[in-house]
């Protein structure tokens, strides 16, 4: 494998790892936000948009 091909392969591999890390981080953060929202709704805190629907 030539030096250029090795460089390109390494660049793609690093990019794939970085993208996989970002996607994982987003999914973990999404679960945390959903859990926080469920806790807030269970404690009685409601969304401001709910007032407009009930009026």
mmCIF entry with sequence, helices, sheets and N, C-alpha, C, O atoms, coordinates in Angstrom:
data_MODEL
# 
_entry.id   MODEL 
# 
_entity.id                         1 
_entity.type                       polymer 
_entity.pdbx_number_of_molecules   1 
# 
_entity_poly.entity_id                      1 
_entity_poly.type                           'polypeptide(L)' 
_entity_poly.nstd_linkage                   no 
_entity_poly.nstd_monomer                   no 
_entity_poly.pdbx_seq_one_letter_code       
;(UNK)(UNK)(UNK)(UNK)(UNK)(UNK)(UNK)(UNK)(UNK)(UNK)(UNK)(UNK)(UNK)(UNK)(UNK)(UNK)
(UNK)(UNK)(UNK)(UNK)(UNK)(UNK)(UNK)(UNK)(UNK)(UNK)(UNK)(UNK)(UNK)(UNK)(UNK)(UNK)
(UNK)(UNK)(UNK)(UNK)(UNK)(UNK)(UNK)(UNK)(UNK)(UNK)(UNK)(UNK)(UNK)(UNK)(UNK)(UNK)
(UNK)(UNK)(UNK)(UNK)(UNK)(UNK)(UNK)
;
_entity_poly.pdbx_seq_one_letter_code_can   XXXXXXXXXXXXXXXXXXXXXXXXXXXXXXXXXXXXXXXXXXXXXXXXXXXXXXX 
_entity_poly.pdbx_strand_id                 A 
# 
loop_
_entity_poly_seq.entity_id 
_entity_poly_seq.num 
_entity_poly_seq.mon_id 
_entity_poly_seq.hetero 
1 1  UNK n 
1 2  UNK n 
1 3  UNK n 
1 4  UNK n 
1 5  UNK n 
1 6  UNK n 
1 7  UNK n 
1 8  UNK n 
1 9  UNK n 
1 10 UNK n 
1 11 UNK n 
1 12 UNK n 
1 13 UNK n 
1 14 UNK n 
1 15 UNK n 
1 16 UNK n 
1 17 UNK n 
1 18 UNK n 
1 19 UNK n 
1 20 UNK n 
1 21 UNK n 
1 22 UNK n 
1 23 UNK n 
1 24 UNK n 
1 25 UNK n 
1 26 UNK n 
1 27 UNK n 
1 28 UNK n 
1 29 UNK n 
1 30 UNK n 
1 31 UNK n 
1 32 UNK n 
1 33 UNK n 
1 34 UNK n 
1 35 UNK n 
1 36 UNK n 
1 37 UNK n 
1 38 UNK n 
1 39 UNK n 
1 40 UNK n 
1 41 UNK n 
1 42 UNK n 
1 43 UNK n 
1 44 UNK n 
1 45 UNK n 
1 46 UNK n 
1 47 UNK n 
1 48 UNK n 
1 49 UNK n 
1 50 UNK n 
1 51 UNK n 
1 52 UNK n 
1 53 UNK n 
1 54 UNK n 
1 55 UNK n 
# 
_struct_asym.id          A 
_struct_asym.entity_id   1 
# 
loop_
_struct_conf.conf_type_id 
_struct_conf.id 
_struct_conf.pdbx_PDB_helix_id 
_struct_conf.beg_label_comp_id 
_struct_conf.beg_label_asym_id 
_struct_conf.beg_label_seq_id 
_struct_conf.pdbx_beg_PDB_ins_code 
_struct_conf.end_label_comp_id 
_struct_conf.end_label_asym_id 
_struct_conf.end_label_seq_id 
_struct_conf.pdbx_end_PDB_ins_code 
_struct_conf.beg_auth_comp_id 
_struct_conf.beg_auth_asym_id 
_struct_conf.beg_auth_seq_id 
_struct_conf.end_auth_comp_id 
_struct_conf.end_auth_asym_id 
_struct_conf.end_auth_seq_id 
_struct_conf.pdbx_PDB_helix_class 
_struct_conf.details 
_struct_conf.pdbx_PDB_helix_length 
HELX_P HELX_P1 AA1 UNK A 3  ? UNK A 42 ? UNK A 3  UNK A 42 1 ? 40 
HELX_P HELX_P2 AA2 UNK A 48 ? UNK A 54 ? UNK A 48 UNK A 54 1 ? 7  
# 
_struct_conf_type.id          HELX_P 
_struct_conf_type.criteria    ? 
_struct_conf_type.reference   ? 
# 
loop_
_atom_site.group_PDB 
_atom_site.id 
_atom_site.type_symbol 
_atom_site.label_atom_id 
_atom_site.label_alt_id 
_atom_site.label_comp_id 
_atom_site.label_asym_id 
_atom_site.label_entity_id 
_atom_site.label_seq_id 
_atom_site.pdbx_PDB_ins_code 
_atom_site.Cartn_x 
_atom_site.Cartn_y 
_atom_site.Cartn_z 
_atom_site.occupancy 
_atom_site.B_iso_or_equiv 
_atom_site.pdbx_formal_charge 
_atom_site.auth_seq_id 
_atom_site.auth_comp_id 
_atom_site.auth_asym_id 
_atom_site.auth_atom_id 
_atom_site.pdbx_PDB_model_num 
ATOM 1   N N  . UNK A 1 1  ? 0.858   -1.170 0.000  1.00 0.00 ? 1  UNK A N  1 
ATOM 2   C CA . UNK A 1 1  ? 0.000   0.000  0.000  1.00 0.00 ? 1  UNK A CA 1 
ATOM 3   C C  . UNK A 1 1  ? 0.908   1.238  0.000  1.00 0.00 ? 1  UNK A C  1 
ATOM 4   O O  . UNK A 1 1  ? 1.852   1.340  0.783  1.00 0.00 ? 1  UNK A O  1 
ATOM 5   N N  . UNK A 1 2  ? 0.597   2.154  -0.884 1.00 0.00 ? 2  UNK A N  1 
ATOM 6   C CA . UNK A 1 2  ? 1.422   3.367  -0.984 1.00 0.00 ? 2  UNK A CA 1 
ATOM 7   C C  . UNK A 1 2  ? 1.159   4.302  0.194  1.00 0.00 ? 2  UNK A C  1 
ATOM 8   O O  . UNK A 1 2  ? 0.177   4.145  0.921  1.00 0.00 ? 2  UNK A O  1 
ATOM 9   N N  . UNK A 1 3  ? 2.023   5.247  0.365  1.00 0.00 ? 3  UNK A N  1 
ATOM 10  C CA . UNK A 1 3  ? 1.888   6.202  1.467  1.00 0.00 ? 3  UNK A CA 1 
ATOM 11  C C  . UNK A 1 3  ? 0.613   7.026  1.319  1.00 0.00 ? 3  UNK A C  1 
ATOM 12  O O  . UNK A 1 3  ? -0.056  7.339  2.304  1.00 0.00 ? 3  UNK A O  1 
ATOM 13  N N  . UNK A 1 4  ? 0.289   7.369  0.082  1.00 0.00 ? 4  UNK A N  1 
ATOM 14  C CA . UNK A 1 4  ? -0.918  8.166  -0.145 1.00 0.00 ? 4  UNK A CA 1 
ATOM 15  C C  . UNK A 1 4  ? -2.175  7.362  0.205  1.00 0.00 ? 4  UNK A C  1 
ATOM 16  O O  . UNK A 1 4  ? -3.086  7.882  0.849  1.00 0.00 ? 4  UNK A O  1 
ATOM 17  N N  . UNK A 1 5  ? -2.223  6.125  -0.210 1.00 0.00 ? 5  UNK A N  1 
ATOM 18  C CA . UNK A 1 5  ? -3.381  5.279  0.087  1.00 0.00 ? 5  UNK A CA 1 
ATOM 19  C C  . UNK A 1 5  ? -3.509  5.069  1.591  1.00 0.00 ? 5  UNK A C  1 
ATOM 20  O O  . UNK A 1 5  ? -4.620  5.060  2.121  1.00 0.00 ? 5  UNK A O  1 
ATOM 21  N N  . UNK A 1 6  ? -2.401  4.903  2.275  1.00 0.00 ? 6  UNK A N  1 
ATOM 22  C CA . UNK A 1 6  ? -2.427  4.750  3.729  1.00 0.00 ? 6  UNK A CA 1 
ATOM 23  C C  . UNK A 1 6  ? -2.963  6.019  4.401  1.00 0.00 ? 6  UNK A C  1 
ATOM 24  O O  . UNK A 1 6  ? -3.750  5.949  5.345  1.00 0.00 ? 6  UNK A O  1 
ATOM 25  N N  . UNK A 1 7  ? -2.528  7.170  3.904  1.00 0.00 ? 7  UNK A N  1 
ATOM 26  C CA . UNK A 1 7  ? -2.995  8.453  4.436  1.00 0.00 ? 7  UNK A CA 1 
ATOM 27  C C  . UNK A 1 7  ? -4.506  8.611  4.239  1.00 0.00 ? 7  UNK A C  1 
ATOM 28  O O  . UNK A 1 7  ? -5.219  9.015  5.158  1.00 0.00 ? 7  UNK A O  1 
ATOM 29  N N  . UNK A 1 8  ? -4.984  8.293  3.040  1.00 0.00 ? 8  UNK A N  1 
ATOM 30  C CA . UNK A 1 8  ? -6.416  8.435  2.739  1.00 0.00 ? 8  UNK A CA 1 
ATOM 31  C C  . UNK A 1 8  ? -7.223  7.466  3.596  1.00 0.00 ? 8  UNK A C  1 
ATOM 32  O O  . UNK A 1 8  ? -8.259  7.841  4.145  1.00 0.00 ? 8  UNK A O  1 
ATOM 33  N N  . UNK A 1 9  ? -6.762  6.233  3.715  1.00 0.00 ? 9  UNK A N  1 
ATOM 34  C CA . UNK A 1 9  ? -7.461  5.241  4.530  1.00 0.00 ? 9  UNK A CA 1 
ATOM 35  C C  . UNK A 1 9  ? -7.517  5.682  5.984  1.00 0.00 ? 9  UNK A C  1 
ATOM 36  O O  . UNK A 1 9  ? -8.558  5.563  6.629  1.00 0.00 ? 9  UNK A O  1 
ATOM 37  N N  . UNK A 1 10 ? -6.418  6.186  6.500  1.00 0.00 ? 10 UNK A N  1 
ATOM 38  C CA . UNK A 1 10 ? -6.392  6.671  7.883  1.00 0.00 ? 10 UNK A CA 1 
ATOM 39  C C  . UNK A 1 10 ? -7.337  7.851  8.073  1.00 0.00 ? 10 UNK A C  1 
ATOM 40  O O  . UNK A 1 10 ? -8.015  7.942  9.097  1.00 0.00 ? 10 UNK A O  1 
ATOM 41  N N  . UNK A 1 11 ? -7.387  8.746  7.105  1.00 0.00 ? 11 UNK A N  1 
ATOM 42  C CA . UNK A 1 11 ? -8.272  9.911  7.201  1.00 0.00 ? 11 UNK A CA 1 
ATOM 43  C C  . UNK A 1 11 ? -9.738  9.476  7.235  1.00 0.00 ? 11 UNK A C  1 
ATOM 44  O O  . UNK A 1 11 ? -10.524 9.993  8.029  1.00 0.00 ? 11 UNK A O  1 
ATOM 45  N N  . UNK A 1 12 ? -10.103 8.525  6.373  1.00 0.00 ? 12 UNK A N  1 
ATOM 46  C CA . UNK A 1 12 ? -11.472 8.015  6.386  1.00 0.00 ? 12 UNK A CA 1 
ATOM 47  C C  . UNK A 1 12 ? -11.784 7.296  7.689  1.00 0.00 ? 12 UNK A C  1 
ATOM 48  O O  . UNK A 1 12 ? -12.884 7.436  8.223  1.00 0.00 ? 12 UNK A O  1 
ATOM 49  N N  . UNK A 1 13 ? -10.847 6.541  8.200  1.00 0.00 ? 13 UNK A N  1 
ATOM 50  C CA . UNK A 1 13 ? -11.069 5.814  9.451  1.00 0.00 ? 13 UNK A CA 1 
ATOM 51  C C  . UNK A 1 13 ? -11.259 6.778  10.619 1.00 0.00 ? 13 UNK A C  1 
ATOM 52  O O  . UNK A 1 13 ? -12.152 6.586  11.445 1.00 0.00 ? 13 UNK A O  1 
ATOM 53  N N  . UNK A 1 14 ? -10.439 7.794  10.689 1.00 0.00 ? 14 UNK A N  1 
ATOM 54  C CA . UNK A 1 14 ? -10.569 8.785  11.768 1.00 0.00 ? 14 UNK A CA 1 
ATOM 55  C C  . UNK A 1 14 ? -11.902 9.519  11.661 1.00 0.00 ? 14 UNK A C  1 
ATOM 56  O O  . UNK A 1 14 ? -12.549 9.780  12.675 1.00 0.00 ? 14 UNK A O  1 
ATOM 57  N N  . UNK A 1 15 ? -12.312 9.848  10.452 1.00 0.00 ? 15 UNK A N  1 
ATOM 58  C CA . UNK A 1 15 ? -13.595 10.519 10.242 1.00 0.00 ? 15 UNK A CA 1 
ATOM 59  C C  . UNK A 1 15 ? -14.755 9.618  10.664 1.00 0.00 ? 15 UNK A C  1 
ATOM 60  O O  . UNK A 1 15 ? -15.706 10.081 11.294 1.00 0.00 ? 15 UNK A O  1 
ATOM 61  N N  . UNK A 1 16 ? -14.675 8.340  10.320 1.00 0.00 ? 16 UNK A N  1 
ATOM 62  C CA . UNK A 1 16 ? -15.740 7.409  10.690 1.00 0.00 ? 16 UNK A CA 1 
ATOM 63  C C  . UNK A 1 16 ? -15.833 7.269  12.207 1.00 0.00 ? 16 UNK A C  1 
ATOM 64  O O  . UNK A 1 16 ? -16.934 7.227  12.756 1.00 0.00 ? 16 UNK A O  1 
ATOM 65  N N  . UNK A 1 17 ? -14.696 7.197  12.886 1.00 0.00 ? 17 UNK A N  1 
ATOM 66  C CA . UNK A 1 17 ? -14.696 7.094  14.349 1.00 0.00 ? 17 UNK A CA 1 
ATOM 67  C C  . UNK A 1 17 ? -15.274 8.369  14.973 1.00 0.00 ? 17 UNK A C  1 
ATOM 68  O O  . UNK A 1 17 ? -16.053 8.302  15.924 1.00 0.00 ? 17 UNK A O  1 
ATOM 69  N N  . UNK A 1 18 ? -14.891 9.517  14.435 1.00 0.00 ? 18 UNK A N  1 
ATOM 70  C CA . UNK A 1 18 ? -15.406 10.785 14.968 1.00 0.00 ? 18 UNK A CA 1 
ATOM 71  C C  . UNK A 1 18 ? -16.918 10.886 14.769 1.00 0.00 ? 18 UNK A C  1 
ATOM 72  O O  . UNK A 1 18 ? -17.632 11.299 15.683 1.00 0.00 ? 18 UNK A O  1 
ATOM 73  N N  . UNK A 1 19 ? -17.410 10.516 13.597 1.00 0.00 ? 19 UNK A N  1 
ATOM 74  C CA . UNK A 1 19 ? -18.855 10.569 13.346 1.00 0.00 ? 19 UNK A CA 1 
ATOM 75  C C  . UNK A 1 19 ? -19.609 9.584  14.234 1.00 0.00 ? 19 UNK A C  1 
ATOM 76  O O  . UNK A 1 19 ? -20.678 9.908  14.752 1.00 0.00 ? 19 UNK A O  1 
ATOM 77  N N  . UNK A 1 20 ? -19.061 8.390  14.410 1.00 0.00 ? 20 UNK A N  1 
ATOM 78  C CA . UNK A 1 20 ? -19.708 7.410  15.288 1.00 0.00 ? 20 UNK A CA 1 
ATOM 79  C C  . UNK A 1 20 ? -19.757 7.934  16.721 1.00 0.00 ? 20 UNK A C  1 
ATOM 80  O O  . UNK A 1 20 ? -20.752 7.743  17.420 1.00 0.00 ? 20 UNK A O  1 
ATOM 81  N N  . UNK A 1 21 ? -18.696 8.589  17.157 1.00 0.00 ? 21 UNK A N  1 
ATOM 82  C CA . UNK A 1 21 ? -18.678 9.181  18.499 1.00 0.00 ? 21 UNK A CA 1 
ATOM 83  C C  . UNK A 1 21 ? -19.725 10.269 18.657 1.00 0.00 ? 21 UNK A C  1 
ATOM 84  O O  . UNK A 1 21 ? -20.410 10.328 19.678 1.00 0.00 ? 21 UNK A O  1 
ATOM 85  N N  . UNK A 1 22 ? -19.853 11.122 17.669 1.00 0.00 ? 22 UNK A N  1 
ATOM 86  C CA . UNK A 1 22 ? -20.856 12.189 17.726 1.00 0.00 ? 22 UNK A CA 1 
ATOM 87  C C  . UNK A 1 22 ? -22.270 11.623 17.738 1.00 0.00 ? 22 UNK A C  1 
ATOM 88  O O  . UNK A 1 22 ? -23.120 12.092 18.495 1.00 0.00 ? 22 UNK A O  1 
ATOM 89  N N  . UNK A 1 23 ? -22.525 10.628 16.911 1.00 0.00 ? 23 UNK A N  1 
ATOM 90  C CA . UNK A 1 23 ? -23.858 10.016 16.880 1.00 0.00 ? 23 UNK A CA 1 
ATOM 91  C C  . UNK A 1 23 ? -24.162 9.368  18.224 1.00 0.00 ? 23 UNK A C  1 
ATOM 92  O O  . UNK A 1 23 ? -25.272 9.499  18.741 1.00 0.00 ? 23 UNK A O  1 
ATOM 93  N N  . UNK A 1 24 ? -23.185 8.671  18.789 1.00 0.00 ? 24 UNK A N  1 
ATOM 94  C CA . UNK A 1 24 ? -23.382 8.060  20.106 1.00 0.00 ? 24 UNK A CA 1 
ATOM 95  C C  . UNK A 1 24 ? -23.668 9.095  21.174 1.00 0.00 ? 24 UNK A C  1 
ATOM 96  O O  . UNK A 1 24 ? -24.552 8.908  22.010 1.00 0.00 ? 24 UNK A O  1 
ATOM 97  N N  . UNK A 1 25 ? -22.916 10.194 21.147 1.00 0.00 ? 25 UNK A N  1 
ATOM 98  C CA . UNK A 1 25 ? -23.105 11.263 22.121 1.00 0.00 ? 25 UNK A CA 1 
ATOM 99  C C  . UNK A 1 25 ? -24.522 11.850 21.995 1.00 0.00 ? 25 UNK A C  1 
ATOM 100 O O  . UNK A 1 25 ? -25.182 12.108 23.001 1.00 0.00 ? 25 UNK A O  1 
ATOM 101 N N  . UNK A 1 26 ? -24.972 12.053 20.779 1.00 0.00 ? 26 UNK A N  1 
ATOM 102 C CA . UNK A 1 26 ? -26.304 12.614 20.556 1.00 0.00 ? 26 UNK A CA 1 
ATOM 103 C C  . UNK A 1 26 ? -27.379 11.671 21.089 1.00 0.00 ? 26 UNK A C  1 
ATOM 104 O O  . UNK A 1 26 ? -28.333 12.119 21.725 1.00 0.00 ? 26 UNK A O  1 
ATOM 105 N N  . UNK A 1 27 ? -27.235 10.379 20.836 1.00 0.00 ? 27 UNK A N  1 
ATOM 106 C CA . UNK A 1 27 ? -28.236 9.420  21.302 1.00 0.00 ? 27 UNK A CA 1 
ATOM 107 C C  . UNK A 1 27 ? -28.266 9.334  22.825 1.00 0.00 ? 27 UNK A C  1 
ATOM 108 O O  . UNK A 1 27 ? -29.342 9.245  23.416 1.00 0.00 ? 27 UNK A O  1 
ATOM 109 N N  . UNK A 1 28 ? -27.103 9.359  23.462 1.00 0.00 ? 28 UNK A N  1 
ATOM 110 C CA . UNK A 1 28 ? -27.051 9.329  24.928 1.00 0.00 ? 28 UNK A CA 1 
ATOM 111 C C  . UNK A 1 28 ? -27.669 10.597 25.503 1.00 0.00 ? 28 UNK A C  1 
ATOM 112 O O  . UNK A 1 28 ? -28.406 10.538 26.488 1.00 0.00 ? 28 UNK A O  1 
ATOM 113 N N  . UNK A 1 29 ? -27.374 11.744 24.895 1.00 0.00 ? 29 UNK A N  1 
ATOM 114 C CA . UNK A 1 29 ? -27.931 13.008 25.375 1.00 0.00 ? 29 UNK A CA 1 
ATOM 115 C C  . UNK A 1 29 ? -29.445 13.051 25.167 1.00 0.00 ? 29 UNK A C  1 
ATOM 116 O O  . UNK A 1 29 ? -30.172 13.588 26.003 1.00 0.00 ? 29 UNK A O  1 
ATOM 117 N N  . UNK A 1 30 ? -29.920 12.489 24.056 1.00 0.00 ? 30 UNK A N  1 
ATOM 118 C CA . UNK A 1 30 ? -31.359 12.445 23.801 1.00 0.00 ? 30 UNK A CA 1 
ATOM 119 C C  . UNK A 1 30 ? -32.078 11.668 24.897 1.00 0.00 ? 30 UNK A C  1 
ATOM 120 O O  . UNK A 1 30 ? -33.121 12.100 25.387 1.00 0.00 ? 30 UNK A O  1 
ATOM 121 N N  . UNK A 1 31 ? -31.526 10.528 25.280 1.00 0.00 ? 31 UNK A N  1 
ATOM 122 C CA . UNK A 1 31 ? -32.138 9.739  26.357 1.00 0.00 ? 31 UNK A CA 1 
ATOM 123 C C  . UNK A 1 31 ? -32.176 10.526 27.660 1.00 0.00 ? 31 UNK A C  1 
ATOM 124 O O  . UNK A 1 31 ? -33.168 10.480 28.387 1.00 0.00 ? 31 UNK A O  1 
ATOM 125 N N  . UNK A 1 32 ? -31.101 11.248 27.957 1.00 0.00 ? 32 UNK A N  1 
ATOM 126 C CA . UNK A 1 32 ? -31.059 12.033 29.187 1.00 0.00 ? 32 UNK A CA 1 
ATOM 127 C C  . UNK A 1 32 ? -32.107 13.142 29.170 1.00 0.00 ? 32 UNK A C  1 
ATOM 128 O O  . UNK A 1 32 ? -32.780 13.371 30.175 1.00 0.00 ? 32 UNK A O  1 
ATOM 129 N N  . UNK A 1 33 ? -32.254 13.838 28.029 1.00 0.00 ? 33 UNK A N  1 
ATOM 130 C CA . UNK A 1 33 ? -33.243 14.918 27.945 1.00 0.00 ? 33 UNK A CA 1 
ATOM 131 C C  . UNK A 1 33 ? -34.656 14.357 28.066 1.00 0.00 ? 33 UNK A C  1 
ATOM 132 O O  . UNK A 1 33 ? -35.498 14.970 28.723 1.00 0.00 ? 33 UNK A O  1 
ATOM 133 N N  . UNK A 1 34 ? -34.939 13.207 27.450 1.00 0.00 ? 34 UNK A N  1 
ATOM 134 C CA . UNK A 1 34 ? -36.264 12.607 27.556 1.00 0.00 ? 34 UNK A CA 1 
ATOM 135 C C  . UNK A 1 34 ? -36.556 12.220 29.004 1.00 0.00 ? 34 UNK A C  1 
ATOM 136 O O  . UNK A 1 34 ? -37.675 12.391 29.487 1.00 0.00 ? 34 UNK A O  1 
ATOM 137 N N  . UNK A 1 35 ? -35.542 11.698 29.688 1.00 0.00 ? 35 UNK A N  1 
ATOM 138 C CA . UNK A 1 35 ? -35.723 11.321 31.091 1.00 0.00 ? 35 UNK A CA 1 
ATOM 139 C C  . UNK A 1 35 ? -36.001 12.564 31.934 1.00 0.00 ? 35 UNK A C  1 
ATOM 140 O O  . UNK A 1 35 ? -36.884 12.541 32.792 1.00 0.00 ? 35 UNK A O  1 
ATOM 141 N N  . UNK A 1 36 ? -35.266 13.640 31.703 1.00 0.00 ? 36 UNK A N  1 
ATOM 142 C CA . UNK A 1 36 ? -35.496 14.885 32.450 1.00 0.00 ? 36 UNK A CA 1 
ATOM 143 C C  . UNK A 1 36 ? -36.890 15.443 32.168 1.00 0.00 ? 36 UNK A C  1 
ATOM 144 O O  . UNK A 1 36 ? -37.565 15.917 33.082 1.00 0.00 ? 36 UNK A O  1 
ATOM 145 N N  . UNK A 1 37 ? -37.319 15.388 30.916 1.00 0.00 ? 37 UNK A N  1 
ATOM 146 C CA . UNK A 1 37 ? -38.646 15.891 30.561 1.00 0.00 ? 37 UNK A CA 1 
ATOM 147 C C  . UNK A 1 37 ? -39.736 15.063 31.237 1.00 0.00 ? 37 UNK A C  1 
ATOM 148 O O  . UNK A 1 37 ? -40.726 15.610 31.722 1.00 0.00 ? 37 UNK A O  1 
ATOM 149 N N  . UNK A 1 38 ? -39.552 13.756 31.267 1.00 0.00 ? 38 UNK A N  1 
ATOM 150 C CA . UNK A 1 38 ? -40.537 12.891 31.930 1.00 0.00 ? 38 UNK A CA 1 
ATOM 151 C C  . UNK A 1 38 ? -40.600 13.193 33.426 1.00 0.00 ? 38 UNK A C  1 
ATOM 152 O O  . UNK A 1 38 ? -41.685 13.202 34.008 1.00 0.00 ? 38 UNK A O  1 
ATOM 153 N N  . UNK A 1 39 ? -39.452 13.440 34.052 1.00 0.00 ? 39 UNK A N  1 
ATOM 154 C CA . UNK A 1 39 ? -39.434 13.790 35.478 1.00 0.00 ? 39 UNK A CA 1 
ATOM 155 C C  . UNK A 1 39 ? -40.143 15.116 35.731 1.00 0.00 ? 39 UNK A C  1 
ATOM 156 O O  . UNK A 1 39 ? -40.893 15.246 36.699 1.00 0.00 ? 39 UNK A O  1 
ATOM 157 N N  . UNK A 1 40 ? -39.911 16.089 34.871 1.00 0.00 ? 40 UNK A N  1 
ATOM 158 C CA . UNK A 1 40 ? -40.580 17.384 35.029 1.00 0.00 ? 40 UNK A CA 1 
ATOM 159 C C  . UNK A 1 40 ? -42.086 17.242 34.858 1.00 0.00 ? 40 UNK A C  1 
ATOM 160 O O  . UNK A 1 40 ? -42.850 17.802 35.645 1.00 0.00 ? 40 UNK A O  1 
ATOM 161 N N  . UNK A 1 41 ? -42.524 16.506 33.847 1.00 0.00 ? 41 UNK A N  1 
ATOM 162 C CA . UNK A 1 41 ? -43.952 16.326 33.627 1.00 0.00 ? 41 UNK A CA 1 
ATOM 163 C C  . UNK A 1 41 ? -44.588 15.542 34.773 1.00 0.00 ? 41 UNK A C  1 
ATOM 164 O O  . UNK A 1 41 ? -45.730 15.812 35.145 1.00 0.00 ? 41 UNK A O  1 
ATOM 165 N N  . UNK A 1 42 ? -43.867 14.579 35.333 1.00 0.00 ? 42 UNK A N  1 
ATOM 166 C CA . UNK A 1 42 ? -44.391 13.808 36.463 1.00 0.00 ? 42 UNK A CA 1 
ATOM 167 C C  . UNK A 1 42 ? -44.515 14.665 37.718 1.00 0.00 ? 42 UNK A C  1 
ATOM 168 O O  . UNK A 1 42 ? -45.379 14.412 38.559 1.00 0.00 ? 42 UNK A O  1 
ATOM 169 N N  . UNK A 1 43 ? -43.665 15.668 37.850 1.00 0.00 ? 43 UNK A N  1 
ATOM 170 C CA . UNK A 1 43 ? -43.722 16.536 39.026 1.00 0.00 ? 43 UNK A CA 1 
ATOM 171 C C  . UNK A 1 43 ? -44.742 17.657 38.883 1.00 0.00 ? 43 UNK A C  1 
ATOM 172 O O  . UNK A 1 43 ? -44.927 18.447 39.810 1.00 0.00 ? 43 UNK A O  1 
ATOM 173 N N  . UNK A 1 44 ? -45.402 17.736 37.741 1.00 0.00 ? 44 UNK A N  1 
ATOM 174 C CA . UNK A 1 44 ? -46.461 18.725 37.569 1.00 0.00 ? 44 UNK A CA 1 
ATOM 175 C C  . UNK A 1 44 ? -46.075 19.900 36.704 1.00 0.00 ? 44 UNK A C  1 
ATOM 176 O O  . UNK A 1 44 ? -46.925 20.739 36.407 1.00 0.00 ? 44 UNK A O  1 
ATOM 177 N N  . UNK A 1 45 ? -44.843 19.993 36.296 1.00 0.00 ? 45 UNK A N  1 
ATOM 178 C CA . UNK A 1 45 ? -44.429 21.090 35.424 1.00 0.00 ? 45 UNK A CA 1 
ATOM 179 C C  . UNK A 1 45 ? -44.959 20.802 34.029 1.00 0.00 ? 45 UNK A C  1 
ATOM 180 O O  . UNK A 1 45 ? -44.764 19.710 33.495 1.00 0.00 ? 45 UNK A O  1 
ATOM 181 N N  . UNK A 1 46 ? -45.625 21.779 33.446 1.00 0.00 ? 46 UNK A N  1 
ATOM 182 C CA . UNK A 1 46 ? -46.209 21.598 32.122 1.00 0.00 ? 46 UNK A CA 1 
ATOM 183 C C  . UNK A 1 46 ? -45.570 22.561 31.130 1.00 0.00 ? 46 UNK A C  1 
ATOM 184 O O  . UNK A 1 46 ? -44.922 23.537 31.508 1.00 0.00 ? 46 UNK A O  1 
ATOM 185 N N  . UNK A 1 47 ? -45.765 22.265 29.876 1.00 0.00 ? 47 UNK A N  1 
ATOM 186 C CA . UNK A 1 47 ? -45.230 23.119 28.814 1.00 0.00 ? 47 UNK A CA 1 
ATOM 187 C C  . UNK A 1 47 ? -46.126 24.335 28.625 1.00 0.00 ? 47 UNK A C  1 
ATOM 188 O O  . UNK A 1 47 ? -47.338 24.255 28.821 1.00 0.00 ? 47 UNK A O  1 
ATOM 189 N N  . UNK A 1 48 ? -45.539 25.445 28.249 1.00 0.00 ? 48 UNK A N  1 
ATOM 190 C CA . UNK A 1 48 ? -46.328 26.663 28.013 1.00 0.00 ? 48 UNK A CA 1 
ATOM 191 C C  . UNK A 1 48 ? -47.314 26.470 26.888 1.00 0.00 ? 48 UNK A C  1 
ATOM 192 O O  . UNK A 1 48 ? -48.391 27.065 26.897 1.00 0.00 ? 48 UNK A O  1 
ATOM 193 N N  . UNK A 1 49 ? -46.963 25.645 25.918 1.00 0.00 ? 49 UNK A N  1 
ATOM 194 C CA . UNK A 1 49 ? -47.856 25.436 24.785 1.00 0.00 ? 49 UNK A CA 1 
ATOM 195 C C  . UNK A 1 49 ? -49.124 24.691 25.193 1.00 0.00 ? 49 UNK A C  1 
ATOM 196 O O  . UNK A 1 49 ? -50.134 24.783 24.496 1.00 0.00 ? 49 UNK A O  1 
ATOM 197 N N  . UNK A 1 50 ? -49.096 23.956 26.303 1.00 0.00 ? 50 UNK A N  1 
ATOM 198 C CA . UNK A 1 50 ? -50.288 23.244 26.762 1.00 0.00 ? 50 UNK A CA 1 
ATOM 199 C C  . UNK A 1 50 ? -51.401 24.218 27.164 1.00 0.00 ? 50 UNK A C  1 
ATOM 200 O O  . UNK A 1 50 ? -52.578 23.882 27.035 1.00 0.00 ? 50 UNK A O  1 
ATOM 201 N N  . UNK A 1 51 ? -51.056 25.407 27.643 1.00 0.00 ? 51 UNK A N  1 
ATOM 202 C CA . UNK A 1 51 ? -52.055 26.392 28.055 1.00 0.00 ? 51 UNK A CA 1 
ATOM 203 C C  . UNK A 1 51 ? -52.899 26.836 26.866 1.00 0.00 ? 51 UNK A C  1 
ATOM 204 O O  . UNK A 1 51 ? -54.108 27.021 27.008 1.00 0.00 ? 51 UNK A O  1 
ATOM 205 N N  . UNK A 1 52 ? -52.300 27.007 25.721 1.00 0.00 ? 52 UNK A N  1 
ATOM 206 C CA . UNK A 1 52 ? -53.017 27.478 24.550 1.00 0.00 ? 52 UNK A CA 1 
ATOM 207 C C  . UNK A 1 52 ? -54.033 26.432 24.088 1.00 0.00 ? 52 UNK A C  1 
ATOM 208 O O  . UNK A 1 52 ? -55.106 26.784 23.598 1.00 0.00 ? 52 UNK A O  1 
ATOM 209 N N  . UNK A 1 53 ? -53.709 25.183 24.238 1.00 0.00 ? 53 UNK A N  1 
ATOM 210 C CA . UNK A 1 53 ? -54.603 24.112 23.781 1.00 0.00 ? 53 UNK A CA 1 
ATOM 211 C C  . UNK A 1 53 ? -55.818 23.991 24.723 1.00 0.00 ? 53 UNK A C  1 
ATOM 212 O O  . UNK A 1 53 ? -56.934 23.763 24.257 1.00 0.00 ? 53 UNK A O  1 
ATOM 213 N N  . UNK A 1 54 ? -55.613 24.140 26.020 1.00 0.00 ? 54 UNK A N  1 
ATOM 214 C CA . UNK A 1 54 ? -56.681 23.969 26.994 1.00 0.00 ? 54 UNK A CA 1 
ATOM 215 C C  . UNK A 1 54 ? -57.638 25.143 27.060 1.00 0.00 ? 54 UNK A C  1 
ATOM 216 O O  . UNK A 1 54 ? -58.749 24.985 27.564 1.00 0.00 ? 54 UNK A O  1 
ATOM 217 N N  . UNK A 1 55 ? -57.255 26.314 26.573 1.00 0.00 ? 55 UNK A N  1 
ATOM 218 C CA . UNK A 1 55 ? -58.089 27.505 26.698 1.00 0.00 ? 55 UNK A CA 1 
ATOM 219 C C  . UNK A 1 55 ? -59.286 27.499 25.829 1.00 0.00 ? 55 UNK A C  1 
ATOM 220 O O  . UNK A 1 55 ? -60.067 28.451 25.847 1.00 0.00 ? 55 UNK A O  1 
# 
